[in-house]
Amino acid sequence: MPNSAKTEQPDAWLYDRSVLAWMSEPVLSEQLPELYQIFSNYCRWYFALTSETQLSGGRELFFSLSNLYDKFAPESYLQFSLSDYQVFLDPLDARFFQVVNELTSPHSDVKVLSHLLSKGDTFIDIGANHGSFSIVASTLVGNEGYIAAVEPQPRLAKAVEQSLTANAKCNFRVYPLAVGDTEGEIELLIPRGTSGSAGLFPEHSATHEYQVVKVDIRRFENLVDWQSFPGKTVIKLDIEGSECAFLSGAREMITALKPDLIIEVHPGTLKASGITGEVLKNLLQALGYRHYSEIACPEKSFPIEDLSTKNQRNVVMRMKE
């Protein structure tokens, strides 16, 4: 469905020099299929010869190559061997550029998990996308831990399933549906350029060309046997404006388990969903959260009243300092 809005494409950031830097590393780029070697070679050439931060023409080139790839191998996934993980990526979704980044960069947000998880713990990944957080968590919780990953986009749910099968020694479950404060069926809006902006709210997820997929929606605490989760529970929550709906639909579980919460603060998705930052903060406080930490410095906490919701980022919420 085309849209004539003049706002920046939601996937523009994926063609940034910092996101694509791994394509200059032969041990990684050589794992790409031959067709995508064209894109990799262009990246290396362009960034070597210019000081530009954005890959000019990168979006158009990727779409052309991915359309060809889809014709010849429509159901296949890219399999990457990284230093610590085996991962499966959707070759038709440019967000896979960032997934390799997340799993190889020492500055990635997923690194915060090493401060929050121990062997035998439970990790809940709400809005798993390709499963970067779940993959890392699966190596931290050991044999006795547990992973529950929720991803409503069908292709990505399959990718997460394959990656966890390859990496996890613990029990895990991937739920290919949406979660919120209701039960039934919803229309998920998926922008063509990046799965990372998929959601329920047109102002955020349907500003440019997009597809509509009908998926089931459940209240998470009705979906799982949360009373039997082993160890401490940590939740990662990133569902493009539906965070308050998830929290409201998981109130009993959250007040009982008191999990640490990694949550995306995104002024754009808050606005699209009709929720203010103060409403989000009030809900978090009502659930018992009193302090937050920035991802880059999880050891230092601040009162939740001081949390700014004007800047997009992930933060860690805790009930105890």
NUGUVEX-688273 format. One line per 2 residues: number of its first residue (from 1); their letters; for each residue x, y, z of C-alpha. Coordinates in steps of 0.001 Angstrom, whole numbers, always signed. Each point is the difference from the previous one (the first is absolute). Example, Ala and Ser with C-alpha at 12.3 -4.5 7.8 and 13.67 -1.06 7.14 Angstrom:
BEGIN
1> as> +12300/-4500/+7800 | +1370/+3440/-660
//
This chain:
BEGIN
1> mp> +0/+0/+0 | +1733/+3189/-1119
3> ns> -81/+3165/+2038 | +978/+3404/-1299
5> ak> +1379/+1319/+3292 | +3223/+1962/-385
7> te> +1584/-1133/+3253 | +3327/-1830/-38
9> qp> -151/-3672/-856 | -178/-2045/+3239
11> da> +2916/-2160/-1148 | +2372/+2867/-901
13> wl> +2185/-631/+3051 | +778/-3544/-1183
15> yd> +2163/+1428/-2801 | +2213/+1939/+2382
17> rs> +3758/-585/-68 | -35/-1189/+3631
19> vl> -2657/-2643/-664 | +1676/-1332/-3140
21> aw> +3580/+69/+1313 | +58/-3800/+475
23> ms> -182/-469/-3758 | +3645/+1075/-202
25> ep> +958/-3053/+2077 | +586/-2942/-2378
27> vl> -741/-2626/+2664 | -3546/+1394/+133
29> se> -715/+1371/-3460 | +1226/-3154/-1741
31> ql> -2832/-1917/+1659 | -2520/+1984/-2034
33> pe> -1486/-1720/-3079 | +1661/+880/-3309
35> ly> -2856/+2320/-934 | +458/+2042/+3174
37> qi> +3754/+171/-561 | -906/+2719/-2496
39> fs> -1453/+2086/+2829 | +2973/-746/+2266
41> ny> +2526/+973/-2663 | -1873/+3218/-703
43> cr> +23/+845/+3733 | +3751/-486/+262
45> wy> +660/+2002/-3170 | -2312/+2881/+907
47> fa> +1126/+493/+3588 | +3678/-395/-936
49> lt> -214/+2750/-2615 | -2278/+2451/+1816
51> se> -444/+1479/+3439 | -3791/-284/-230
53> tq> -1852/-1552/+2915 | -2915/-1290/-2135
55> ls> +342/-2550/-2799 | -1315/+1827/-3057
57> gg> -2297/-2257/-2015 | +313/-2760/+2564
59> re> -3712/-373/+577 | -787/-328/-3701
61> lf> +2824/-2499/-531 | -1080/-2150/+2930
63> fs> -3622/-67/-1157 | +1070/-1041/-3514
65> ls> +2211/-2787/+1306 | -2493/-1232/+2602
67> nl> -2763/-131/-2614 | +2225/-2216/-2152
69> yd> +931/-2134/+2987 | -3664/-467/+870
71> kf> -700/-1355/-3487 | +2729/-2646/+192
73> ap> -84/-929/+3714 | -3263/+1341/+1480
75> es> -58/-2106/+3173 | +3699/-3/+850
77> yl> +1864/+1733/+2811 | +3570/+1233/+264
79> qf> +2084/-1987/+2470 | +2899/+1859/+1608
81> sl> +2783/-1402/+2141 | +1066/+2714/+2405
83> sd> +2699/-349/+2625 | -2477/-958/+2726
85> yq> -3243/-861/-1795 | -1617/-1705/-2958
87> vf> -2779/+2239/-1296 | -2710/-188/-2636
89> ld> -1012/+3214/-1758 | -2800/+1012/-2334
91> pl> +1752/+990/-3265 | -3023/+2038/-1134
93> da> +125/+2306/+3038 | +2744/+2638/+69
95> rf> -149/+8/+3775 | +2247/-3059/-88
97> fq> +2862/+2506/-532 | -533/+1212/+3558
99> vv> -385/-3511/+1430 | +3578/-868/-968
101> ne> +1012/+3309/+1586 | -1871/-783/+3213
103> lt> +1661/-3386/+369 | +3558/+1076/-821
105> sp> +381/+3554/+1329 | +1422/+467/+3521
107> hs> -2264/+3047/+401 | -3310/-1655/-882
109> dv> -3004/+289/+2321 | -128/-3799/+300
111> kv> +3177/+162/+2111 | -2102/+1212/+2945
113> ls> -1336/-3546/+372 | +3284/-1121/+1554
115> hl> -788/+2360/+2913 | -3560/-1228/+424
117> ls> -26/-3764/-641 | +1631/-2964/+1718
119> kg> -163/-3739/-483 | -3443/-1366/+747
121> dt> -1864/+3257/-721 | -2932/+701/-2339
123> fi> +119/+2458/-2886 | -3163/+1274/-1721
125> di> +492/+1691/-3367 | -3078/+1994/-1004
127> ga> +471/+1225/-3558 | +2909/-2321/-753
129> nh> +431/+949/-3676 | +2956/-2194/-1143
131> gs> +617/-991/+3619 | +3288/+1745/+830
133> fs> -862/+372/+3691 | -1334/-3564/+242
135> iv> +3085/-1438/-1673 | +2342/+1760/+2427
137> as> -2215/-849/+2982 | -33/-3682/-950
139> tl> +3753/-211/+562 | -267/+1744/+3392
141> vg> -2806/-1945/+1691 | +1680/-3394/-486
143> ne> -1675/-3386/-80 | -2477/+744/+2783
145> gy> -1273/+3360/-1248 | -2924/+759/-2273
147> ia> -649/+2273/-3006 | -3421/+1179/-1209
149> av> +122/+2045/-3216 | -3040/+1750/-1504
151> ep> +114/+1114/-3647 | -3176/+437/-2080
153> qp> +1728/+296/-3404 | -138/-3564/-1376
155> rl> +3343/-27/-1841 | +1834/+1449/+2975
157> ak> -1608/-2393/+2474 | +1402/-2865/-2103
159> av> +3437/+1625/-27 | -42/+342/+3804
161> eq> -1032/-3652/+326 | +2938/-1110/-2159
163> sl> +2515/+2214/+1799 | -1084/-1165/+3464
165> ta> +100/-3624/-1155 | +3610/+588/-1054
167> na> +1117/+1898/+3122 | -2167/-762/+3028
169> kc> +773/-2778/+2437 | -3003/+963/+2123
171> nf> -3672/-562/-708 | -1596/+2702/-2127
173> rv> -3246/+862/-1770 | -635/+2379/-2889
175> yp> -3506/+1473/-212 | -934/+1196/-3541
177> la> -2655/+2475/+1127 | -525/+3424/+1557
179> vg> -514/+730/+3693 | -1971/+2754/+1684
181> dt> -2929/+606/+2336 | -2600/-1758/-2164
183> eg> -597/-3343/-1724 | -1020/-516/-3611
185> ei> +1485/+1043/-3321 | +1694/+3206/-1132
187> el> +1427/+1471/-3190 | +3776/+370/+179
189> li> +1452/+2733/-2230 | +3449/-909/-1351
191> pr> +1974/+2682/-1891 | +1676/-1339/-3119
193> gt> +3391/+1408/+944 | +448/-1394/+3501
195> sg> -1760/-2462/+2261 | +1206/+2004/+2992
197> sa> -2755/+2597/-461 | -2861/-2502/-233
199> gl> -2907/+734/+2313 | -3661/+858/+405
201> fp> +49/+3770/-450 | -99/+1513/-3522
203> eh> +1702/+3240/+1026 | +3146/-2006/+762
205> sa> -234/-3240/-2002 | -1872/+1085/-3135
207> th> +1618/+3280/-1028 | +1429/-1587/-3155
209> ey> -581/-3183/-1975 | -1070/-2829/+2294
211> qv> -1824/-3317/+164 | -2763/-1134/+2338
213> vk> +137/-3377/+1743 | -2753/-1314/+2243
215> vd> +1373/-1644/+3145 | -1385/-1296/+3271
217> ir> +407/+2128/+3115 | +65/-1320/+3575
219> rf> +573/+1214/+3513 | +3453/-1354/+813
221> en> -803/-1147/+3506 | -2856/-2109/-1417
223> lv> +2302/-1423/-2662 | +2760/-1433/+2188
225> dw> +379/-1855/+3283 | +1897/+2875/+1564
227> qs> -251/-1393/+3531 | +2502/-2707/-1020
229> fp> +2649/+2297/-1497 | +3397/-944/+1468
231> gk> +2292/+2455/+1756 | -262/+3742/-365
233> tv> -2048/+1400/-2895 | +1189/+2693/-2421
235> ik> -2293/+1456/-2683 | +1017/+1863/-3152
237> ld> -2917/+2042/-1344 | +131/+1678/-3425
239> ie> -3317/-84/-1877 | -282/+3376/-1737
241> gs> -2533/+1811/+2152 | -1821/-2983/+1523
243> ec> +2209/-149/+3100 | -2726/+1310/+2339
245> af> -2460/-2559/-1349 | +2434/-2826/+733
247> ls> +718/+1295/+3500 | -3706/+326/+780
249> ga> -655/-3505/-1311 | +2841/-1471/+2080
251> re> -688/+1865/+3248 | -455/-3069/+2203
253> mi> +3183/-1651/-1278 | +2076/+3155/+367
255> ta> -1136/+805/+3542 | +669/-3606/+1042
257> lk> +3364/-586/-1690 | +1361/+3567/+267
259> pd> +2091/-360/-3173 | +2692/+2375/-1183
261> li> -1365/+1649/-3137 | +1934/+1139/-3068
263> ie> -2420/+2316/-1757 | +250/+2201/-3069
265> vh> -859/+3639/+636 | -1050/+1414/-3358
267> pg> -1748/+3398/-239 | -1183/-793/-3536
269> tl> -1775/-3225/+895 | -1434/+1529/+3166
271> ka> -1518/+2793/-2090 | -1290/-2433/-2643
273> sg> -1732/-2095/+2665 | -1555/+3037/+1677
275> it> +1901/-531/+3251 | +2145/+2596/+1716
277> ge> +3277/-602/+1743 | -1648/+826/+3308
279> vl> -2628/-2696/-537 | +2760/-2553/-625
281> kn> +1917/+1088/+3089 | -3142/-73/+2163
283> ll> -797/-3528/-1162 | +3541/-1169/+745
285> qa> -233/+1514/+3478 | -3382/-1621/+590
287> lg> +1592/-3356/-812 | +2709/+630/+2597
289> yr> +2912/+1364/-2029 | +1883/+2688/+1874
291> hy> +3388/+377/-1732 | +1493/-91/-3468
293> se> +3483/-302/-1503 | +1393/+994/-3358
295> ia> +1173/-2977/-2065 | +3546/+1336/-241
297> cp> +313/+163/+3796 | -2297/-2608/+1591
299> ek> +1764/+254/+3361 | -1251/+3553/+580
301> sf> -3696/+529/+734 | -2270/+3029/+98
303> pi> -3532/+634/+1320 | -2598/-816/-2627
305> ed> -1432/+3499/+468 | +3162/+1326/-1688
307> ls> -411/-2157/-3107 | -139/+2080/-3195
309> tk> -2205/-1451/-2713 | +1104/+2528/-2620
311> nq> +2942/-2048/-1299 | -285/-3417/-1657
313> rn> +2018/-2714/+1762 | -233/-3169/+2070
315> vv> +107/+343/+3791 | -59/-2494/+2857
317> mr> -2809/+237/+2584 | +402/-1462/+3467
319> mk> -2302/-282/+2977 | +2898/+180/+2428
321> e> +3055/+2250/-187
//
